[in-house]
Amino acid sequence: MGKGLNGLLTKAWGGSDYRITVTASEYITDKFLRIGFTAGGLLADHPVHPTQWVRCWIPVDDGDKLHQRGYTLVDQDPDKDHFFIDFAIHDGPAARWAQQASVGDELEVTVLGSDFQLPETKPSEYLIFGDTASLPAVNSLLDAIGDTPARIWLEWQYETDQKIPVHTNSHHELTWVQRIEDGKLLREAAHELTCPTDAFAWIACDGPTTRSVVKTFKQVHGLPKSAMKYQAYWK
Ligand SMILES: Cc1cc2nc3c(=O)[nH]c(=O)nc-3n(C[C@H](O)[C@H](O)[C@H](O)COP(=O)(O)OP(=O)(O)OC[C@H]3O[C@@H](n4cnc5c(N)ncnc54)[C@H](O)[C@@H]3O)c2cc1C
């Protein structure tokens, strides 16, 4: 199966390709599946950093093309050439691939565009917006910021979502909100929060919610673009 135009583009932009192999599969909840992979040398070439992600090439059921989907690396172990990926389950090809994957199955991945680093000047607080798709990235961010205060808003779709471990400590305040009306409660939370002038906002939800929350940080709270990192994680 081919990668089509997207494959040519990621190559042209300098993406590096790897083949990863399933080592294990474990349901964290009924809608959140952790799969272990040998890294195919990826971690030797690309140092671990918070929110590190790869472009997975997923076979789509009714075509002969591989489609690209972003996924976050979890518990990376460069010495063992191993990492995990947590799949939030919904009705889509990548989620279906994960549910059917067994030990020994292979997946092609490309590394391109994953380069987030914590801000050089420590913010007084992190303000984090996400959902179960970005929860693996949120957890890596929380691990990296340590004792810096953070408020985190996460959107849940299934009752069991709130059982997924979140790496908070006593400096962090977590609020789960239900996904209703395409992210309404996250958008409201962004409006209502108090935002210190030296905060850093990290936002990764579905596309429209991400755009709306970012706009609120800019226009309502006056946060400069340099104090934000945002990316739509799904459409
Ligand atoms: C940098 C980056 C890192 C990411 N890391 C992760 C990760 O670690 N774990 C993870 O689970 N996802 C992660 N995502 C999100 C993931 O790439 C998308 O959810 C992707 O669309 C899933 O592809 P799919 O083929 O299963 O579904 P698609 O073919 O893209 O979509 C099929 C249908 O499912 C819906 N859908 C897609 N994603 C979701 C969702 N999360 N919740 C509800 N409905 C959805 C779509 O609206 C559509 O109706 C990441 C995305 C990016 C950009």
The ligand as a Gaussian input file, in Angstrom:
#p B3LYP/6-31G(d) Opt

LIG

0 1
 C        0.312000      15.497000      17.361000
 C       -0.842000      14.544000      17.581000
 C       -0.766000      13.571000      18.561000
 C       -1.830000      12.711000      18.798000
 N       -1.733000      11.758000      19.768000
 C       -2.760000      10.898000      19.981000
 C       -2.655000       9.864000      20.965000
 O       -1.595000       9.645000      21.587000
 N       -3.732000       9.064000      21.164000
 C       -4.913000       9.245000      20.463000
 O       -5.868000       8.491000      20.689000
 N       -5.020000      10.188000      19.522000
 C       -3.980000      11.021000      19.263000
 N       -4.090000      11.979000      18.309000
 C       -5.384000      12.107000      17.604000
 C       -5.543000      11.117000      16.447000
 O       -4.532000      11.328000      15.481000
 C       -6.935000      11.384000      15.817000
 O       -7.942000      11.089000      16.744000
 C       -7.170000      10.636000      14.530000
 O       -8.179000      11.315000      13.826000
 C       -7.586000       9.184000      14.721000
 O       -7.666000       8.600000      13.435000
 P       -8.752000       7.521000      13.009000
 O       -8.250000       6.972000      11.716000
 O       -9.013000       6.544000      14.113000
 O      -10.097000       8.331000      12.785000
 P      -10.454000       9.373000      11.609000
 O      -10.539000       8.689000      10.288000
 O       -9.521000      10.540000      11.685000
 O      -11.908000       9.843000      12.056000
 C      -13.019000       8.953000      11.972000
 C      -14.161000       9.521000      12.792000
 O      -13.800000       9.499000      14.161000
 C      -13.878000      10.819000      14.724000
 N      -12.738000      10.952000      15.660000
 C      -11.409000      11.001000      15.355000
 N      -10.671000      11.115000      16.473000
 C      -11.562000      11.137000      17.501000
 C      -11.415000      11.236000      18.895000
 N      -10.223000      11.348000      19.503000
 N      -12.525000      11.228000      19.651000
 C      -13.756000      11.111000      19.073000
 N      -13.967000      11.026000      17.751000
 C      -12.872000      11.029000      16.982000
 C      -13.809000      11.773000      13.547000
 O      -14.478000      12.977000      13.846000
 C      -14.497000      10.986000      12.458000
 O      -15.884000      11.127000      12.547000
 C       -3.020000      12.837000      18.039000
 C       -3.090000      13.810000      17.025000
 C       -2.010000      14.655000      16.810000
 C       -2.114000      15.694000      15.727000

